[in-house]
C-alpha cells in the first residue's frame, strides 16, 4: 500500500518503517518494528514482576523464620 502525499511515499506496512521526507522514519524506538518493540517491552515487564515477587517472597520468608525463632523463647517477665 503506497500513498503519495506532497511527493513523498508513506508506507504503513507492519514490520517496515514509515518513510518521511524520503528517509526511513526511525522514531524513538531506534528503528525496531512496532511488534518487536511491544513484545520486548512486555517480556521485560514480566521479568521485572517476577524479580519483584522473588525478592518479596524471600523477604517474607525471612521475616517468618525470625518470628518462628522467637516462639520457643521464654519472654515472660517473672517476679523475683
HTML snippet that shows the backbone in 3Dmol.js (N, CA, C, O; Angstrom):
<script src="https://3Dmol.org/build/3Dmol-min.js"></script>
<div id="view" style="width:600px;height:400px;position:relative"></div>
<script>
const pdb = `
ATOM      1  N   UNK A   1       0.852  -1.168   0.000  1.00  0.00           N
ATOM      2  CA  UNK A   1       0.000   0.000   0.000  1.00  0.00           C
ATOM      3  C   UNK A   1       0.898   1.231   0.000  1.00  0.00           C
ATOM      4  O   UNK A   1       1.728   1.402   0.893  1.00  0.00           O
ATOM      5  N   UNK A   2       0.735   2.054  -0.964  1.00  0.00           N
ATOM      6  CA  UNK A   2       1.559   3.258  -1.023  1.00  0.00           C
ATOM      7  C   UNK A   2       0.668   4.466  -1.269  1.00  0.00           C
ATOM      8  O   UNK A   2      -0.190   4.451  -2.152  1.00  0.00           O
ATOM      9  N   UNK A   3       0.880   5.500  -0.489  1.00  0.00           N
ATOM     10  CA  UNK A   3       0.162   6.757  -0.652  1.00  0.00           C
ATOM     11  C   UNK A   3       1.178   7.827  -0.995  1.00  0.00           C
ATOM     12  O   UNK A   3       2.290   7.831  -0.466  1.00  0.00           O
ATOM     13  N   UNK A   4       0.801   8.722  -1.868  1.00  0.00           N
ATOM     14  CA  UNK A   4       1.706   9.807  -2.217  1.00  0.00           C
ATOM     15  C   UNK A   4       1.128  11.098  -1.663  1.00  0.00           C
ATOM     16  O   UNK A   4       0.047  11.529  -2.063  1.00  0.00           O
ATOM     17  N   UNK A   5       1.865  11.717  -0.729  1.00  0.00           N
ATOM     18  CA  UNK A   5       1.462  12.983  -0.138  1.00  0.00           C
ATOM     19  C   UNK A   5       2.639  13.930  -0.295  1.00  0.00           C
ATOM     20  O   UNK A   5       3.729  13.649   0.203  1.00  0.00           O
ATOM     21  N   UNK A   6       2.438  15.030  -0.970  1.00  0.00           N
ATOM     22  CA  UNK A   6       3.484  16.034  -1.202  1.00  0.00           C
ATOM     23  C   UNK A   6       4.720  15.428  -1.857  1.00  0.00           C
ATOM     24  O   UNK A   6       5.842  15.872  -1.612  1.00  0.00           O
ATOM     25  N   UNK A   7       4.507  14.404  -2.696  1.00  0.00           N
ATOM     26  CA  UNK A   7       5.618  13.815  -3.424  1.00  0.00           C
ATOM     27  C   UNK A   7       6.433  12.800  -2.640  1.00  0.00           C
ATOM     28  O   UNK A   7       7.435  12.301  -3.151  1.00  0.00           O
ATOM     29  N   UNK A   8       6.029  12.476  -1.398  1.00  0.00           N
ATOM     30  CA  UNK A   8       6.766  11.512  -0.579  1.00  0.00           C
ATOM     31  C   UNK A   8       5.878  10.305  -0.307  1.00  0.00           C
ATOM     32  O   UNK A   8       4.752  10.461   0.164  1.00  0.00           O
ATOM     33  N   UNK A   9       6.370   9.110  -0.597  1.00  0.00           N
ATOM     34  CA  UNK A   9       5.557   7.922  -0.335  1.00  0.00           C
ATOM     35  C   UNK A   9       5.489   7.628   1.168  1.00  0.00           C
ATOM     36  O   UNK A   9       6.481   7.757   1.884  1.00  0.00           O
ATOM     37  N   UNK A  10       4.319   7.236   1.621  1.00  0.00           N
ATOM     38  CA  UNK A  10       4.145   6.803   3.012  1.00  0.00           C
ATOM     39  C   UNK A  10       3.845   5.317   2.996  1.00  0.00           C
ATOM     40  O   UNK A  10       2.856   4.883   2.405  1.00  0.00           O
ATOM     41  N   UNK A  11       4.675   4.556   3.628  1.00  0.00           N
ATOM     42  CA  UNK A  11       4.496   3.115   3.653  1.00  0.00           C
ATOM     43  C   UNK A  11       4.111   2.728   5.071  1.00  0.00           C
ATOM     44  O   UNK A  11       4.861   2.981   6.014  1.00  0.00           O
ATOM     45  N   UNK A  12       2.945   2.115   5.223  1.00  0.00           N
ATOM     46  CA  UNK A  12       2.473   1.742   6.551  1.00  0.00           C
ATOM     47  C   UNK A  12       2.304   0.250   6.703  1.00  0.00           C
ATOM     48  O   UNK A  12       1.277  -0.202   7.209  1.00  0.00           O
ATOM     49  N   UNK A  13       3.270  -0.518   6.284  1.00  0.00           N
ATOM     50  CA  UNK A  13       3.191  -1.969   6.353  1.00  0.00           C
ATOM     51  C   UNK A  13       3.855  -2.424   7.655  1.00  0.00           C
ATOM     52  O   UNK A  13       4.909  -1.914   8.034  1.00  0.00           O
ATOM     53  N   UNK A  14       3.225  -3.394   8.339  1.00  0.00           N
ATOM     54  CA  UNK A  14       3.777  -3.914   9.593  1.00  0.00           C
ATOM     55  C   UNK A  14       5.181  -4.463   9.358  1.00  0.00           C
ATOM     56  O   UNK A  14       5.403  -5.253   8.440  1.00  0.00           O
ATOM     57  N   UNK A  15       6.111  -4.046  10.182  1.00  0.00           N
ATOM     58  CA  UNK A  15       7.477  -4.525  10.067  1.00  0.00           C
ATOM     59  C   UNK A  15       8.365  -3.633   9.219  1.00  0.00           C
ATOM     60  O   UNK A  15       9.575  -3.849   9.155  1.00  0.00           O
ATOM     61  N   UNK A  16       7.790  -2.640   8.573  1.00  0.00           N
ATOM     62  CA  UNK A  16       8.589  -1.692   7.792  1.00  0.00           C
ATOM     63  C   UNK A  16       8.438  -0.310   8.393  1.00  0.00           C
ATOM     64  O   UNK A  16       7.400   0.024   8.964  1.00  0.00           O
ATOM     65  N   UNK A  17       9.462   0.474   8.261  1.00  0.00           N
ATOM     66  CA  UNK A  17       9.424   1.821   8.805  1.00  0.00           C
ATOM     67  C   UNK A  17       8.605   2.761   7.946  1.00  0.00           C
ATOM     68  O   UNK A  17       8.397   2.508   6.759  1.00  0.00           O
ATOM     69  N   UNK A  18       8.150   3.823   8.534  1.00  0.00           N
ATOM     70  CA  UNK A  18       7.425   4.861   7.824  1.00  0.00           C
ATOM     71  C   UNK A  18       8.442   5.767   7.146  1.00  0.00           C
ATOM     72  O   UNK A  18       9.437   6.159   7.756  1.00  0.00           O
ATOM     73  N   UNK A  19       8.195   6.096   5.896  1.00  0.00           N
ATOM     74  CA  UNK A  19       9.120   6.949   5.164  1.00  0.00           C
ATOM     75  C   UNK A  19       8.643   8.385   5.281  1.00  0.00           C
ATOM     76  O   UNK A  19       7.513   8.700   4.907  1.00  0.00           O
ATOM     77  N   UNK A  20       9.501   9.257   5.801  1.00  0.00           N
ATOM     78  CA  UNK A  20       9.180  10.672   5.958  1.00  0.00           C
ATOM     79  C   UNK A  20      10.279  11.472   5.291  1.00  0.00           C
ATOM     80  O   UNK A  20      11.453  11.319   5.627  1.00  0.00           O
ATOM     81  N   UNK A  21       9.911  12.318   4.354  1.00  0.00           N
ATOM     82  CA  UNK A  21      10.899  13.157   3.684  1.00  0.00           C
ATOM     83  C   UNK A  21      11.914  12.375   2.888  1.00  0.00           C
ATOM     84  O   UNK A  21      13.047  12.828   2.725  1.00  0.00           O
ATOM     85  N   UNK A  22      11.538  11.204   2.382  1.00  0.00           N
ATOM     86  CA  UNK A  22      12.451  10.399   1.591  1.00  0.00           C
ATOM     87  C   UNK A  22      13.409   9.562   2.411  1.00  0.00           C
ATOM     88  O   UNK A  22      14.215   8.821   1.848  1.00  0.00           O
ATOM     89  N   UNK A  23      13.340   9.663   3.740  1.00  0.00           N
ATOM     90  CA  UNK A  23      14.206   8.870   4.621  1.00  0.00           C
ATOM     91  C   UNK A  23      13.345   7.991   5.521  1.00  0.00           C
ATOM     92  O   UNK A  23      12.236   8.379   5.889  1.00  0.00           O
ATOM     93  N   UNK A  24      13.841   6.827   5.873  1.00  0.00           N
ATOM     94  CA  UNK A  24      13.061   5.982   6.790  1.00  0.00           C
ATOM     95  C   UNK A  24      12.913   6.666   8.143  1.00  0.00           C
ATOM     96  O   UNK A  24      13.877   7.212   8.679  1.00  0.00           O
ATOM     97  N   UNK A  25      11.716   6.634   8.685  1.00  0.00           N
ATOM     98  CA  UNK A  25      11.455   7.237   9.992  1.00  0.00           C
ATOM     99  C   UNK A  25      11.814   6.227  11.062  1.00  0.00           C
ATOM    100  O   UNK A  25      11.224   5.149  11.131  1.00  0.00           O
ATOM    101  N   UNK A  26      12.781   6.573  11.897  1.00  0.00           N
ATOM    102  CA  UNK A  26      13.222   5.666  12.946  1.00  0.00           C
ATOM    103  C   UNK A  26      12.447   5.862  14.237  1.00  0.00           C
ATOM    104  O   UNK A  26      12.244   4.904  14.982  1.00  0.00           O
ATOM    105  N   UNK A  27      12.018   7.064  14.512  1.00  0.00           N
ATOM    106  CA  UNK A  27      11.242   7.298  15.721  1.00  0.00           C
ATOM    107  C   UNK A  27      12.065   7.106  16.977  1.00  0.00           C
ATOM    108  O   UNK A  27      13.291   7.011  16.930  1.00  0.00           O
ATOM    109  N   UNK A  28      11.372   7.050  18.096  1.00  0.00           N
ATOM    110  CA  UNK A  28      12.022   6.923  19.395  1.00  0.00           C
ATOM    111  C   UNK A  28      12.448   5.495  19.683  1.00  0.00           C
ATOM    112  O   UNK A  28      13.192   5.257  20.634  1.00  0.00           O
ATOM    113  N   UNK A  29      11.991   4.541  18.883  1.00  0.00           N
ATOM    114  CA  UNK A  29      12.248   3.135  19.180  1.00  0.00           C
ATOM    115  C   UNK A  29      13.511   2.601  18.520  1.00  0.00           C
ATOM    116  O   UNK A  29      13.711   1.387  18.480  1.00  0.00           O
ATOM    117  N   UNK A  30      14.369   3.476  18.001  1.00  0.00           N
ATOM    118  CA  UNK A  30      15.647   3.100  17.388  1.00  0.00           C
ATOM    119  C   UNK A  30      15.476   2.152  16.209  1.00  0.00           C
ATOM    120  O   UNK A  30      16.331   1.301  15.965  1.00  0.00           O
ATOM    121  N   UNK A  31      14.389   2.294  15.487  1.00  0.00           N
ATOM    122  CA  UNK A  31      14.194   1.512  14.285  1.00  0.00           C
ATOM    123  C   UNK A  31      13.604   0.133  14.495  1.00  0.00           C
ATOM    124  O   UNK A  31      13.534  -0.638  13.538  1.00  0.00           O
ATOM    125  N   UNK A  32      13.184  -0.212  15.682  1.00  0.00           N
ATOM    126  CA  UNK A  32      12.579  -1.512  15.914  1.00  0.00           C
ATOM    127  C   UNK A  32      11.165  -1.516  15.354  1.00  0.00           C
ATOM    128  O   UNK A  32      10.446  -0.530  15.515  1.00  0.00           O
ATOM    129  N   UNK A  33      10.749  -2.583  14.708  1.00  0.00           N
ATOM    130  CA  UNK A  33       9.358  -2.687  14.270  1.00  0.00           C
ATOM    131  C   UNK A  33       8.427  -2.677  15.489  1.00  0.00           C
ATOM    132  O   UNK A  33       8.801  -3.167  16.554  1.00  0.00           O
ATOM    133  N   UNK A  34       7.234  -2.131  15.341  1.00  0.00           N
ATOM    134  CA  UNK A  34       6.324  -1.994  16.488  1.00  0.00           C
ATOM    135  C   UNK A  34       6.028  -3.303  17.209  1.00  0.00           C
ATOM    136  O   UNK A  34       5.970  -3.322  18.438  1.00  0.00           O
ATOM    137  N   UNK A  35       5.838  -4.405  16.468  1.00  0.00           N
ATOM    138  CA  UNK A  35       5.514  -5.678  17.107  1.00  0.00           C
ATOM    139  C   UNK A  35       6.681  -6.186  17.949  1.00  0.00           C
ATOM    140  O   UNK A  35       6.473  -6.703  19.046  1.00  0.00           O
ATOM    141  N   UNK A  36       7.897  -6.042  17.447  1.00  0.00           N
ATOM    142  CA  UNK A  36       9.084  -6.473  18.191  1.00  0.00           C
ATOM    143  C   UNK A  36       9.250  -5.621  19.443  1.00  0.00           C
ATOM    144  O   UNK A  36       9.549  -6.138  20.520  1.00  0.00           O
ATOM    145  N   UNK A  37       9.054  -4.316  19.297  1.00  0.00           N
ATOM    146  CA  UNK A  37       9.181  -3.418  20.440  1.00  0.00           C
ATOM    147  C   UNK A  37       8.147  -3.750  21.512  1.00  0.00           C
ATOM    148  O   UNK A  37       8.468  -3.763  22.700  1.00  0.00           O
ATOM    149  N   UNK A  38       6.916  -4.016  21.103  1.00  0.00           N
ATOM    150  CA  UNK A  38       5.855  -4.370  22.048  1.00  0.00           C
ATOM    151  C   UNK A  38       6.174  -5.679  22.757  1.00  0.00           C
ATOM    152  O   UNK A  38       6.001  -5.788  23.971  1.00  0.00           O
ATOM    153  N   UNK A  39       6.637  -6.667  22.007  1.00  0.00           N
ATOM    154  CA  UNK A  39       6.987  -7.964  22.590  1.00  0.00           C
ATOM    155  C   UNK A  39       8.141  -7.824  23.575  1.00  0.00           C
ATOM    156  O   UNK A  39       8.102  -8.392  24.666  1.00  0.00           O
ATOM    157  N   UNK A  40       9.168  -7.071  23.193  1.00  0.00           N
ATOM    158  CA  UNK A  40      10.318  -6.863  24.064  1.00  0.00           C
ATOM    159  C   UNK A  40       9.905  -6.157  25.351  1.00  0.00           C
ATOM    160  O   UNK A  40      10.330  -6.547  26.439  1.00  0.00           O
ATOM    161  N   UNK A  41       9.075  -5.118  25.229  1.00  0.00           N
ATOM    162  CA  UNK A  41       8.621  -4.368  26.401  1.00  0.00           C
ATOM    163  C   UNK A  41       7.817  -5.261  27.337  1.00  0.00           C
ATOM    164  O   UNK A  41       8.007  -5.211  28.552  1.00  0.00           O
ATOM    165  N   UNK A  42       6.922  -6.076  26.789  1.00  0.00           N
ATOM    166  CA  UNK A  42       6.114  -6.981  27.615  1.00  0.00           C
ATOM    167  C   UNK A  42       6.998  -8.002  28.327  1.00  0.00           C
ATOM    168  O   UNK A  42       6.772  -8.312  29.497  1.00  0.00           O
ATOM    169  N   UNK A  43       8.008  -8.528  27.624  1.00  0.00           N
ATOM    170  CA  UNK A  43       8.914  -9.512  28.229  1.00  0.00           C
ATOM    171  C   UNK A  43       9.707  -8.896  29.375  1.00  0.00           C
ATOM    172  O   UNK A  43       9.849  -9.508  30.434  1.00  0.00           O
ATOM    173  N   UNK A  44      10.224  -7.686  29.166  1.00  0.00           N
ATOM    174  CA  UNK A  44      10.998  -7.023  30.217  1.00  0.00           C
ATOM    175  C   UNK A  44      10.124  -6.722  31.431  1.00  0.00           C
ATOM    176  O   UNK A  44      10.568  -6.872  32.569  1.00  0.00           O
ATOM    177  N   UNK A  45       8.880  -6.297  31.193  1.00  0.00           N
ATOM    178  CA  UNK A  45       7.971  -6.010  32.301  1.00  0.00           C
ATOM    179  C   UNK A  45       7.679  -7.281  33.089  1.00  0.00           C
ATOM    180  O   UNK A  45       7.647  -7.252  34.319  1.00  0.00           O
ATOM    181  N   UNK A  46       7.464  -8.403  32.391  1.00  0.00           N
ATOM    182  CA  UNK A  46       7.197  -9.672  33.062  1.00  0.00           C
ATOM    183  C   UNK A  46       8.398 -10.095  33.908  1.00  0.00           C
ATOM    184  O   UNK A  46       8.228 -10.595  35.020  1.00  0.00           O
ATOM    185  N   UNK A  47       9.607  -9.897  33.388  1.00  0.00           N
ATOM    186  CA  UNK A  47      10.804 -10.242  34.157  1.00  0.00           C
ATOM    187  C   UNK A  47      10.924  -9.378  35.409  1.00  0.00           C
ATOM    188  O   UNK A  47      11.336  -9.866  36.461  1.00  0.00           O
ATOM    189  N   UNK A  48      10.568  -8.104  35.304  1.00  0.00           N
ATOM    190  CA  UNK A  48      10.609  -7.228  36.478  1.00  0.00           C
ATOM    191  C   UNK A  48       9.599  -7.667  37.524  1.00  0.00           C
ATOM    192  O   UNK A  48       9.894  -7.643  38.719  1.00  0.00           O
ATOM    193  N   UNK A  49       8.408  -8.068  37.089  1.00  0.00           N
ATOM    194  CA  UNK A  49       7.381  -8.535  38.023  1.00  0.00           C
ATOM    195  C   UNK A  49       7.854  -9.807  38.713  1.00  0.00           C
ATOM    196  O   UNK A  49       7.714  -9.943  39.929  1.00  0.00           O
ATOM    197  N   UNK A  50       8.415 -10.742  37.946  1.00  0.00           N
ATOM    198  CA  UNK A  50       8.910 -11.989  38.534  1.00  0.00           C
ATOM    199  C   UNK A  50      10.034 -11.724  39.529  1.00  0.00           C
ATOM    200  O   UNK A  50      10.088 -12.357  40.583  1.00  0.00           O
ATOM    201  N   UNK A  51      10.932 -10.793  39.204  1.00  0.00           N
ATOM    202  CA  UNK A  51      12.023 -10.447  40.115  1.00  0.00           C
ATOM    203  C   UNK A  51      11.475  -9.836  41.402  1.00  0.00           C
ATOM    204  O   UNK A  51      11.956 -10.138  42.494  1.00  0.00           O
ATOM    205  N   UNK A  52      10.461  -8.972  41.267  1.00  0.00           N
ATOM    206  CA  UNK A  52       9.848  -8.349  42.434  1.00  0.00           C
ATOM    207  C   UNK A  52       9.244  -9.407  43.354  1.00  0.00           C
ATOM    208  O   UNK A  52       9.462  -9.378  44.565  1.00  0.00           O
ATOM    209  N   UNK A  53       8.479 -10.352  42.772  1.00  0.00           N
ATOM    210  CA  UNK A  53       7.857 -11.379  43.598  1.00  0.00           C
ATOM    211  C   UNK A  53       8.890 -12.308  44.229  1.00  0.00           C
ATOM    212  O   UNK A  53       8.687 -12.776  45.350  1.00  0.00           O
ATOM    213  N   UNK A  54       9.987 -12.582  43.536  1.00  0.00           N
ATOM    214  CA  UNK A  54      11.039 -13.424  44.115  1.00  0.00           C
ATOM    215  C   UNK A  54      11.666 -12.735  45.320  1.00  0.00           C
ATOM    216  O   UNK A  54      11.901 -13.370  46.348  1.00  0.00           O
ATOM    217  N   UNK A  55      11.936 -11.438  45.197  1.00  0.00           N
ATOM    218  CA  UNK A  55      12.512 -10.686  46.317  1.00  0.00           C
ATOM    219  C   UNK A  55      11.514 -10.590  47.456  1.00  0.00           C
ATOM    220  O   UNK A  55      11.880 -10.767  48.617  1.00  0.00           O
ATOM    221  N   UNK A  56      10.251 -10.311  47.135  1.00  0.00           N
ATOM    222  CA  UNK A  56       9.222 -10.185  48.166  1.00  0.00           C
ATOM    223  C   UNK A  56       9.028 -11.513  48.897  1.00  0.00           C
ATOM    224  O   UNK A  56       8.884 -11.536  50.120  1.00  0.00           O
ATOM    225  N   UNK A  57       9.023 -12.620  48.147  1.00  0.00           N
ATOM    226  CA  UNK A  57       8.860 -13.935  48.747  1.00  0.00           C
ATOM    227  C   UNK A  57      10.021 -14.242  49.692  1.00  0.00           C
ATOM    228  O   UNK A  57       9.810 -14.748  50.795  1.00  0.00           O
ATOM    229  N   UNK A  58      11.232 -13.938  49.265  1.00  0.00           N
ATOM    230  CA  UNK A  58      12.403 -14.174  50.107  1.00  0.00           C
ATOM    231  C   UNK A  58      12.327 -13.327  51.379  1.00  0.00           C
ATOM    232  O   UNK A  58      12.629 -13.810  52.470  1.00  0.00           O
ATOM    233  N   UNK A  59      11.930 -12.083  51.235  1.00  0.00           N
ATOM    234  CA  UNK A  59      11.822 -11.180  52.382  1.00  0.00           C
ATOM    235  C   UNK A  59      10.754 -11.671  53.364  1.00  0.00           C
ATOM    236  O   UNK A  59      10.967 -11.666  54.576  1.00  0.00           O
ATOM    237  N   UNK A  60       9.607 -12.094  52.830  1.00  0.00           N
ATOM    238  CA  UNK A  60       8.522 -12.593  53.684  1.00  0.00           C
ATOM    239  C   UNK A  60       8.954 -13.867  54.396  1.00  0.00           C
ATOM    240  O   UNK A  60       8.655 -14.047  55.577  1.00  0.00           O
ATOM    241  N   UNK A  61       9.652 -14.751  53.697  1.00  0.00           N
ATOM    242  CA  UNK A  61      10.125 -15.991  54.302  1.00  0.00           C
ATOM    243  C   UNK A  61      11.121 -15.687  55.411  1.00  0.00           C
ATOM    244  O   UNK A  61      11.088 -16.331  56.459  1.00  0.00           O
ATOM    245  N   UNK A  62      11.998 -14.724  55.201  1.00  0.00           N
ATOM    246  CA  UNK A  62      12.983 -14.352  56.208  1.00  0.00           C
ATOM    247  C   UNK A  62      12.291 -13.813  57.456  1.00  0.00           C
ATOM    248  O   UNK A  62      12.664 -14.175  58.572  1.00  0.00           O
ATOM    249  N   UNK A  63      11.282 -12.948  57.281  1.00  0.00           N
ATOM    250  CA  UNK A  63      10.554 -12.400  58.421  1.00  0.00           C
ATOM    251  C   UNK A  63       9.812 -13.503  59.165  1.00  0.00           C
ATOM    252  O   UNK A  63       9.755 -13.491  60.394  1.00  0.00           O
ATOM    253  N   UNK A  64       9.242 -14.457  58.430  1.00  0.00           N
ATOM    254  CA  UNK A  64       8.515 -15.561  59.049  1.00  0.00           C
ATOM    255  C   UNK A  64       9.468 -16.425  59.863  1.00  0.00           C
ATOM    256  O   UNK A  64       9.132 -16.830  60.976  1.00  0.00           O
ATOM    257  N   UNK A  65      10.646 -16.713  59.329  1.00  0.00           N
ATOM    258  CA  UNK A  65      11.627 -17.522  60.050  1.00  0.00           C
ATOM    259  C   UNK A  65      12.066 -16.833  61.337  1.00  0.00           C
ATOM    260  O   UNK A  65      12.237 -17.495  62.361  1.00  0.00           O
ATOM    261  N   UNK A  66      12.250 -15.535  61.302  1.00  0.00           N
ATOM    262  CA  UNK A  66      12.638 -14.811  62.509  1.00  0.00           C
ATOM    263  C   UNK A  66      11.542 -14.868  63.565  1.00  0.00           C
ATOM    264  O   UNK A  66      11.835 -15.031  64.749  1.00  0.00           O
ATOM    265  N   UNK A  67      10.293 -14.736  63.154  1.00  0.00           N
ATOM    266  CA  UNK A  67       9.207 -14.763  64.135  1.00  0.00           C
ATOM    267  C   UNK A  67       9.048 -16.156  64.729  1.00  0.00           C
ATOM    268  O   UNK A  67       8.689 -16.277  65.901  1.00  0.00           O
ATOM    269  N   UNK A  68       9.307 -17.221  63.953  1.00  0.00           N
ATOM    270  CA  UNK A  68       9.205 -18.580  64.484  1.00  0.00           C
ATOM    271  C   UNK A  68      10.327 -18.876  65.474  1.00  0.00           C
ATOM    272  O   UNK A  68      10.143 -19.673  66.395  1.00  0.00           O
ATOM    273  N   UNK A  69      11.474 -18.253  65.298  1.00  0.00           N
ATOM    274  CA  UNK A  69      12.570 -18.467  66.240  1.00  0.00           C
ATOM    275  C   UNK A  69      12.211 -17.923  67.619  1.00  0.00           C
ATOM    276  O   UNK A  69      12.672 -18.451  68.631  1.00  0.00           O
ATOM    277  N   UNK A  70      11.410 -16.896  67.668  1.00  0.00           N
ATOM    278  CA  UNK A  70      11.050 -16.279  68.938  1.00  0.00           C
ATOM    279  C   UNK A  70       9.902 -16.981  69.643  1.00  0.00           C
ATOM    280  O   UNK A  70       9.639 -16.693  70.811  1.00  0.00           O
ATOM    281  N   UNK A  71       9.212 -17.889  68.974  1.00  0.00           N
ATOM    282  CA  UNK A  71       8.064 -18.558  69.588  1.00  0.00           C
ATOM    283  C   UNK A  71       8.501 -19.433  70.757  1.00  0.00           C
ATOM    284  O   UNK A  71       7.834 -19.455  71.792  1.00  0.00           O
ATOM    285  N   UNK A  72       9.598 -20.144  70.610  1.00  0.00           N
ATOM    286  CA  UNK A  72      10.032 -21.058  71.649  1.00  0.00           C
ATOM    287  C   UNK A  72      10.746 -20.389  72.809  1.00  0.00           C
ATOM    288  O   UNK A  72      10.975 -21.030  73.835  1.00  0.00           O
ATOM    289  N   UNK A  73      11.096 -19.146  72.681  1.00  0.00           N
ATOM    290  CA  UNK A  73      11.849 -18.500  73.754  1.00  0.00           C
ATOM    291  C   UNK A  73      10.916 -18.039  74.866  1.00  0.00           C
ATOM    292  O   UNK A  73       9.743 -17.747  74.637  1.00  0.00           O
ATOM    293  N   UNK A  74      11.449 -17.984  76.034  1.00  0.00           N
ATOM    294  CA  UNK A  74      10.679 -17.552  77.197  1.00  0.00           C
ATOM    295  C   UNK A  74      10.839 -16.043  77.335  1.00  0.00           C
ATOM    296  O   UNK A  74      11.903 -15.554  77.713  1.00  0.00           O
ATOM    297  N   UNK A  75       9.786 -15.323  77.029  1.00  0.00           N
ATOM    298  CA  UNK A  75       9.869 -13.866  77.072  1.00  0.00           C
ATOM    299  C   UNK A  75       9.026 -13.280  78.197  1.00  0.00           C
ATOM    300  O   UNK A  75       8.852 -12.064  78.280  1.00  0.00           O
ATOM    301  N   UNK A  76       8.509 -14.136  79.051  1.00  0.00           N
ATOM    302  CA  UNK A  76       7.679 -13.616  80.142  1.00  0.00           C
ATOM    303  C   UNK A  76       8.559 -13.027  81.232  1.00  0.00           C
ATOM    304  O   UNK A  76       9.676 -13.489  81.462  1.00  0.00           O
ATOM    305  N   UNK A  77       8.057 -12.031  81.880  1.00  0.00           N
ATOM    306  CA  UNK A  77       8.781 -11.381  82.976  1.00  0.00           C
ATOM    307  C   UNK A  77       8.220 -11.942  84.276  1.00  0.00           C
ATOM    308  O   UNK A  77       7.019 -11.873  84.535  1.00  0.00           O
ATOM    309  N   UNK A  78       9.101 -12.490  85.074  1.00  0.00           N
ATOM    310  CA  UNK A  78       8.667 -13.087  86.341  1.00  0.00           C
ATOM    311  C   UNK A  78       9.107 -12.223  87.499  1.00  0.00           C
ATOM    312  O   UNK A  78      10.126 -11.534  87.443  1.00  0.00           O
ATOM    313  N   UNK A  79       8.322 -12.278  88.532  1.00  0.00           N
ATOM    314  CA  UNK A  79       8.681 -11.538  89.745  1.00  0.00           C
ATOM    315  C   UNK A  79       9.769 -12.301  90.474  1.00  0.00           C
ATOM    316  O   UNK A  79       9.744 -13.531  90.529  1.00  0.00           O
ATOM    317  N   UNK A  80      10.712 -11.584  91.025  1.00  0.00           N
ATOM    318  CA  UNK A  80      11.801 -12.266  91.744  1.00  0.00           C
ATOM    319  C   UNK A  80      11.344 -12.889  93.040  1.00  0.00           C
ATOM    320  O   UNK A  80      12.145 -13.495  93.751  1.00  0.00           O
TER     321      UNK A  80
END
`;
const viewer = $3Dmol.createViewer("view");
viewer.addModel(pdb, "pdb");
viewer.setStyle({}, {cartoon: {color: "spectrum"}});
viewer.zoomTo();
viewer.render();
</script>
